[in-house]
Structures are given as C-alpha cells and as structure tokens.
Amino acid sequence: MASHRRPKQASRARTYVLTGAAATAVALSAQVSAHAAPAQPNKNEVKAQVDKLLEEQEQAAEKYNGAKEKADQLRKQADQLQDQIARGQEQLNELSTGLAAVAGDQYRQGGIDPSVRLMLSSDPDRYLSQASSFDQAASTQAETLKALDEQQRRLNQQKQEASAVLADLDGQTRALDDAKGTVQSKLQEAQRLLATVSAADRAEIVRGTDGSASRSASRVDPTTLPPATGAAKVAVEAALSKQGADYIWGASGPSTFDCSGLMVWAYAKAGVALPRTSQEQATVGTNVGTDWHNAQPGDLVIYKSDRGHVGMYIGNGQVVHAPKAGDVVKVMKVDAISINVIRRV
C-alpha cells in the first residue's frame, strides 16, 4: 500500500518573512501616499485666498497710512519744539550775562556804606546821582532774576514736551514698521498663490468681478457724466484723469495711488485737504447715509464694515477708485462692494 504523507506546513520562520515583507510593502505604499505632491488649488480657490490676502493687505496699508500721518505730525512738532528750546536757551544765556553785569556793578558800588561814601564825597550832588543809578541797578537785577527764573521754567517745560513727543514718535515708528511688514508678507503670499495658476487665470483673479473696467478698457469720459460744481468738479476730473495709474500701497500721487491716497490727491487739486486714511475720510463733511441714489459727484463712498476702502462717486451709479495691488485706478459700479457710509466733502 502506498503510504500517505501529510503535506508540510510552511515553517514559522518563513511565515514571519512573508508577513514582514507584506508589512514593508504596506508601509512603503503609505509613505509614498503621504509624500505625494498635494493637489494644486484651482482658480476659484486661489481667487478666494488672494482676495482675502489683498483685503488684509489693504487694511494693513491704511494702518500704515495713519501711522505715517501721525509720525509726520509728531516729527514736525518735535522740530518746532527743538527750535523753541534752542531760542529759549539763547535768551537764557543773554539773561544770565546781563545779570552777571548788573551784579558786578552792584558789587563794585556796594563795597562802602552809602552814608560813609556820602560824607567822604567831595561832590555830594554827584554822589546822590550815582546812588540813584545804584538803586536802578538793583531794581534791574531783581527784574532780570525774575525773567531768568521764568525763562528757565519755560525751557524745562519745552524739554519735557519734546521728550514726550519723541517717545510718541518712536512708538509710531514701530507701528509703521509693523504695518509695513504685514503688508509685504500679505503681498508675498498672494504672489506665491498667483504663481500657481495660468497667466490668463491670474489676470482674471487680479481684475476681479466687481464691475470694474479692465486695465485695457477705454477711459470714462467726464463729459458723459452728470455735472459737478465747485471743489467736487475739480476733484472728479482729477481722479478720472488718473485712470490706468498703478495701485501702489502707501502712495498718494502723482503717478501711483492707493484708495485713500487717490482721494487725498484729487481733492488737493481743488484746494481741499483730506485726512490720509479711509477711516478718517469716513468722518469728513456731511453724512449722506448709505443709499447711493442720494450721492452726488465728488462724494466719498466708504466701503466695508471696517471702512477699509474708499472711492469717489462720479455719477451714473459709478465710482472711480484705486482697487488693490496688481490693479489700476479705474471705474466700478458704486454698489459692487458693501457701502458703509457716503460723505459729502
């Protein structure tokens, strides 16, 4: 009879080898999956991220504008105080010199008792005349001492004021640097994101969908708009003359602008000084409300809940504005962005 043998089972060692190989394969597969290049964001995703970054950049830019305006004012104030201190020190030196002269005179004349000098004098009338001069010198000394004390007090006060102004200026300088750093980092991140899409998509993202004319579109002709009067007329024409000028954050003309800088430059042409930021511009003039149908050419239209953007109403339901980085001064629909307030300058 043929003998029946049971088949050999795989050795335990071989089982371990197979199991280990399988585990290694799974681990390698997982590592490959983990290190696979992430999917590139599509155009809409890039647009959403870039729009958010540019909005944050504009907010930081307006903070920079405000800090710079304050720093400029403080620097001017500090210079004036330093000039006052220098002039005050000169006056103090003159008073001190005058006091020393009077004191010397008094000392020379006061060495002998006046009654003894009168008795010894060969010319009493002349002596009495000298005594009168002596009394006048004493009175002058007292007045000089008083003026000296008052001048010293003023000088000390001016020095304290200058010290406080310089400390405030130092704080504003730090705020400037912080805002500038924020702006630059936001712009760099936006550029990095834009580099991940095609040139055509990049242009569309930067141009936006706010009803703006494109960079290459023909300019709006001021003669086709409702007439403005006075300073508003000059400001509207000035702003429209800059259609196509590049947006550059922190710029207020004459060839590049940010949103509030365009308003400052245009109204300066009409002899009207506006504050530097959109937030401050939201407080000038007369409040017209939020309904753009009540707006007149030249009105400032302030946008967003943080009042971080501004344009100038030109009529026909449109504003001229400097939109954002990568774009140019152009016209858009007045209600393309949420209106916060309209101000009549």
C-alpha positions as CSV (number, residue, x, y, z in Angstrom):
1,M,0.0,0.0,0.0
2,A,1.2,3.4,-0.8
3,S,1.9,5.4,2.2
4,H,0.0,8.7,2.7
5,R,2.1,11.6,4.0
6,R,0.6,14.9,5.2
7,P,1.9,18.0,3.3
8,K,4.4,20.0,5.1
9,Q,3.3,23.2,6.6
10,A,5.3,26.4,6.0
11,S,7.8,26.9,8.7
12,R,7.2,29.6,11.3
13,A,10.2,31.5,10.1
14,R,9.0,31.6,6.5
15,T,5.6,32.9,7.7
16,Y,7.4,35.7,9.5
17,V,9.4,36.6,6.5
18,L,6.3,36.8,4.3
19,T,4.4,38.8,6.9
20,G,7.3,41.2,7.3
21,A,7.5,41.7,3.5
22,A,3.8,42.5,3.3
23,A,4.1,44.9,6.1
24,T,7.0,46.6,4.5
25,A,5.1,47.0,1.2
26,V,2.1,48.5,3.0
27,A,4.4,50.9,4.9
28,L,6.2,52.0,1.7
29,S,2.9,52.5,0.0
30,A,1.7,54.7,2.9
31,Q,4.9,56.7,2.7
32,V,4.5,57.3,-1.0
33,S,0.9,58.4,-0.5
34,A,2.0,60.7,2.4
35,H,4.7,62.3,0.3
36,A,2.7,62.7,-2.8
37,A,2.6,66.3,-4.0
38,P,-0.6,67.9,-2.8
39,A,-3.2,68.8,-5.4
40,Q,-2.8,72.3,-6.8
41,P,-5.7,74.7,-5.8
42,N,-8.0,75.6,-8.7
43,K,-8.6,79.1,-9.9
44,N,-11.6,79.7,-7.6
45,E,-9.7,78.6,-4.6
46,V,-6.8,80.8,-5.4
47,K,-9.1,83.7,-6.1
48,A,-10.7,83.3,-2.7
49,Q,-7.4,83.2,-0.9
50,V,-5.9,86.0,-2.8
51,D,-8.9,88.3,-2.3
52,K,-8.7,87.6,1.4
53,L,-5.0,88.4,1.5
54,L,-5.4,91.6,-0.5
55,E,-8.2,92.7,1.7
56,E,-6.0,92.2,4.8
57,Q,-3.1,93.9,2.9
58,E,-5.3,97.0,2.3
59,Q,-6.3,97.1,6.0
60,A,-2.6,97.0,7.0
61,A,-1.8,99.7,4.4
62,E,-4.4,102.0,5.8
63,K,-2.9,101.4,9.3
64,Y,0.4,102.3,7.8
65,N,-1.0,105.5,6.2
66,G,-2.5,106.5,9.6
67,A,0.7,105.8,11.5
68,K,2.8,107.7,8.9
69,E,0.5,110.7,9.0
70,K,0.7,110.8,12.8
71,A,4.5,110.3,12.7
72,D,4.9,113.2,10.2
73,Q,2.9,115.4,12.5
74,L,4.9,114.4,15.5
75,R,8.2,114.9,13.7
76,K,7.1,118.4,12.7
77,Q,6.0,119.1,16.3
78,A,9.4,117.8,17.6
79,D,11.3,120.0,15.2
80,Q,9.3,123.1,16.3
81,L,9.9,122.3,20.0
82,Q,13.6,121.8,19.3
83,D,13.7,125.2,17.7
84,Q,11.9,126.8,20.6
85,I,14.4,125.1,23.0
86,A,17.3,126.5,21.1
87,R,15.9,130.0,21.1
88,G,15.0,129.7,24.8
89,Q,18.5,128.7,25.7
90,E,19.9,131.7,23.8
91,Q,17.6,134.0,25.8
92,L,18.5,132.3,29.0
93,N,22.2,132.8,28.2
94,E,21.6,136.5,27.5
95,L,19.7,137.0,30.7
96,S,22.5,135.3,32.7
97,T,25.1,137.5,31.1
98,G,23.0,140.6,31.9
99,L,22.6,139.5,35.4
100,A,26.3,139.0,35.9
101,A,27.0,142.5,34.6
102,V,24.5,144.0,37.0
103,A,25.8,142.0,39.9
104,G,29.4,143.1,39.2
105,D,28.3,146.7,39.0
106,Q,26.5,146.4,42.3
107,Y,29.4,144.7,43.9
108,R,31.8,147.5,42.9
109,Q,29.5,150.2,44.1
110,G,28.4,148.4,47.3
111,G,31.8,148.0,48.9
112,I,31.4,151.0,51.3
113,D,28.4,152.0,53.3
114,P,26.4,154.6,51.3
115,S,26.2,157.1,54.3
116,V,30.0,157.0,54.7
117,R,30.5,157.5,51.0
118,L,28.2,160.5,51.1
119,M,30.2,162.1,53.9
120,L,33.5,161.4,52.2
121,S,32.3,162.6,48.8
122,S,33.8,165.9,47.6
123,D,30.7,166.3,45.4
124,P,27.5,165.3,47.2
125,D,25.2,166.1,44.3
126,R,27.2,163.8,42.1
127,Y,27.2,161.1,44.7
128,L,23.4,161.3,45.1
129,S,23.1,160.9,41.3
130,Q,25.2,157.8,41.5
131,A,23.2,156.4,44.3
132,S,20.1,156.8,42.2
133,S,21.7,154.8,39.5
134,F,22.7,152.2,42.1
135,D,19.1,151.8,43.1
136,Q,18.1,151.4,39.5
137,A,20.7,148.7,39.0
138,A,19.3,146.8,42.0
139,S,15.8,147.1,40.5
140,T,17.1,145.9,37.1
141,Q,18.8,142.9,38.9
142,A,15.5,141.9,40.5
143,E,13.7,142.1,37.2
144,T,16.4,140.1,35.5
145,L,16.3,137.4,38.1
146,K,12.5,137.1,37.7
147,A,12.8,136.9,33.9
148,L,15.6,134.3,34.3
149,D,13.5,132.2,36.5
150,E,10.5,132.3,34.2
151,Q,12.7,131.5,31.1
152,Q,14.2,128.5,32.9
153,R,10.8,127.2,33.8
154,R,9.6,127.6,30.2
155,L,12.7,125.9,28.9
156,N,12.2,122.9,31.2
157,Q,8.6,122.6,30.2
158,Q,9.5,122.6,26.5
159,K,12.2,120.0,27.1
160,Q,9.6,117.7,28.8
161,E,7.2,118.2,25.9
162,A,9.9,117.4,23.4
163,S,10.8,114.3,25.3
164,A,7.1,113.1,25.3
165,V,6.7,113.9,21.6
166,L,9.9,112.0,20.7
167,A,8.7,109.0,22.7
168,D,5.4,109.1,20.9
169,L,7.2,109.3,17.6
170,D,9.3,106.3,18.5
171,G,6.0,104.3,19.1
172,Q,4.6,105.5,15.8
173,T,7.8,104.4,14.0
174,R,7.4,100.9,15.4
175,A,3.7,100.9,14.3
176,L,4.9,101.9,10.8
177,D,7.4,99.1,10.7
178,D,4.8,96.5,11.9
179,A,2.2,97.6,9.4
180,K,4.8,97.7,6.6
181,G,5.9,94.1,7.4
182,T,2.3,92.9,7.4
183,V,1.6,94.5,4.0
184,Q,4.7,92.9,2.5
185,S,4.0,89.5,3.9
186,K,0.4,89.5,2.6
187,L,1.6,90.6,-0.9
188,Q,4.3,88.0,-1.0
189,E,1.8,85.2,-0.1
190,A,-0.6,86.5,-2.7
191,Q,2.1,86.4,-5.3
192,R,3.0,82.9,-4.4
193,L,-0.6,81.8,-4.8
194,L,-1.0,83.6,-8.1
195,A,2.1,81.8,-9.4
196,T,0.3,78.5,-9.2
197,V,-2.3,79.4,-11.9
198,S,-2.0,80.3,-15.5
199,A,-1.4,83.8,-16.7
200,A,-5.0,84.1,-18.0
201,D,-6.4,83.0,-14.7
202,R,-4.0,85.2,-12.8
203,A,-5.2,88.3,-14.8
204,E,-8.9,87.4,-14.2
205,I,-8.2,86.9,-10.4
206,V,-6.5,90.3,-10.1
207,R,-9.1,92.1,-12.2
208,G,-11.9,90.7,-10.1
209,T,-15.6,90.6,-10.7
210,D,-16.7,93.9,-9.1
211,G,-17.9,95.5,-12.2
212,S,-14.6,97.2,-12.8
213,A,-13.3,98.1,-16.2
214,S,-10.3,96.1,-17.2
215,R,-6.8,97.6,-17.5
216,S,-7.1,97.8,-21.2
217,A,-10.7,99.2,-21.3
218,S,-11.3,102.7,-22.6
219,R,-11.5,105.5,-20.0
220,V,-14.7,107.0,-18.8
221,D,-15.2,110.4,-20.4
222,P,-16.1,113.1,-17.8
223,T,-18.3,114.9,-20.4
224,T,-20.7,111.8,-20.3
225,L,-21.2,112.2,-16.6
226,P,-23.6,114.4,-14.6
227,P,-22.1,117.9,-14.0
228,A,-20.4,118.6,-10.6
229,T,-19.7,122.0,-9.2
230,G,-17.0,123.7,-7.2
231,A,-14.3,121.6,-5.5
232,A,-16.2,118.4,-6.3
233,K,-16.0,119.1,-10.0
234,V,-12.2,119.6,-9.8
235,A,-11.7,116.5,-7.7
236,V,-13.8,114.3,-10.0
237,E,-11.9,115.4,-13.1
238,A,-8.6,115.0,-11.3
239,A,-9.4,111.5,-10.1
240,L,-10.7,110.4,-13.6
241,S,-7.5,111.8,-15.2
242,K,-5.6,109.1,-13.3
243,Q,-7.5,106.1,-14.8
244,G,-4.9,103.5,-15.6
245,A,-2.4,104.6,-12.9
246,D,-1.0,101.7,-10.9
247,Y,-2.2,100.9,-7.4
248,I,0.7,101.1,-5.0
249,W,0.1,100.8,-1.3
250,G,1.0,103.9,0.7
251,A,1.1,106.1,-2.5
252,S,-0.8,109.4,-2.9
253,G,0.3,110.5,-6.3
254,P,1.1,112.0,-8.6
255,S,1.6,108.8,-10.7
256,T,0.6,105.9,-8.3
257,F,-2.1,105.7,-5.7
258,D,-3.8,103.6,-3.0
259,C,-7.5,104.0,-2.4
260,S,-7.4,106.9,0.1
261,G,-4.3,108.4,-1.5
262,L,-6.3,109.0,-4.7
263,M,-8.9,110.9,-2.7
264,V,-6.3,113.0,-1.0
265,W,-4.6,113.8,-4.3
266,A,-7.8,114.6,-6.2
267,Y,-9.2,116.9,-3.6
268,A,-5.9,118.6,-3.0
269,K,-6.2,119.7,-6.7
270,A,-9.3,121.6,-5.6
271,G,-7.6,123.1,-2.6
272,V,-9.2,120.8,-0.1
273,A,-7.1,118.9,2.5
274,L,-8.4,115.4,3.3
275,P,-7.1,113.2,6.1
276,R,-4.9,110.3,4.9
277,T,-6.9,107.2,5.7
278,S,-10.3,105.9,4.5
279,Q,-11.3,105.6,8.2
280,E,-10.6,109.2,8.8
281,Q,-12.2,110.2,5.5
282,A,-15.4,108.5,6.7
283,T,-15.8,111.3,9.2
284,V,-15.3,114.4,7.0
285,G,-18.0,116.7,5.6
286,T,-21.7,115.7,5.7
287,N,-23.1,112.3,6.2
288,V,-25.3,111.3,3.2
289,G,-26.2,107.8,4.5
290,T,-25.7,104.6,2.6
291,D,-28.1,104.9,-0.3
292,W,-26.0,105.7,-3.3
293,H,-29.1,107.1,-5.1
294,N,-28.6,110.2,-2.8
295,A,-24.9,110.6,-3.8
296,Q,-23.6,113.5,-5.9
297,P,-20.4,113.6,-8.0
298,G,-17.5,114.2,-5.7
299,D,-18.9,112.3,-2.7
300,L,-16.6,109.9,-0.9
301,V,-18.1,106.4,-0.8
302,I,-16.6,104.4,2.1
303,Y,-16.8,100.6,1.9
304,K,-16.8,97.6,4.2
305,S,-17.6,97.3,7.9
306,D,-14.0,98.4,8.8
307,R,-14.2,101.3,6.4
308,G,-11.1,100.0,4.8
309,H,-11.8,101.1,1.2
310,V,-12.9,104.4,-0.4
311,G,-13.9,105.5,-3.9
312,M,-15.3,108.8,-5.4
313,Y,-18.8,108.9,-6.8
314,I,-18.8,110.3,-10.4
315,G,-22.4,109.8,-11.3
316,N,-24.4,107.2,-13.3
317,G,-24.1,104.7,-10.5
318,Q,-20.3,104.6,-10.7
319,V,-17.2,105.4,-8.6
320,V,-13.6,105.9,-9.6
321,H,-11.2,104.2,-7.2
322,A,-7.7,102.5,-6.8
323,P,-8.8,98.9,-6.2
324,K,-5.9,96.7,-5.0
325,A,-2.4,95.5,-5.6
326,G,-1.8,94.5,-9.2
327,D,-4.6,96.6,-10.5
328,V,-5.0,100.2,-11.6
329,V,-7.2,103.3,-11.0
330,K,-10.5,102.6,-12.7
331,V,-14.3,102.9,-12.5
332,M,-16.6,100.4,-10.9
333,K,-20.3,100.1,-10.0
334,V,-20.9,102.1,-6.9
335,D,-22.6,99.2,-5.1
336,A,-20.2,96.4,-6.2
337,I,-18.9,96.5,-2.6
338,S,-20.9,96.9,0.6
339,I,-21.3,100.6,1.3
340,N,-20.6,101.7,4.9
341,V,-21.2,105.5,4.5
342,I,-21.2,108.3,1.9
343,R,-19.7,111.6,2.8
344,R,-20.1,114.9,1.0
345,V,-16.9,117.0,1.3
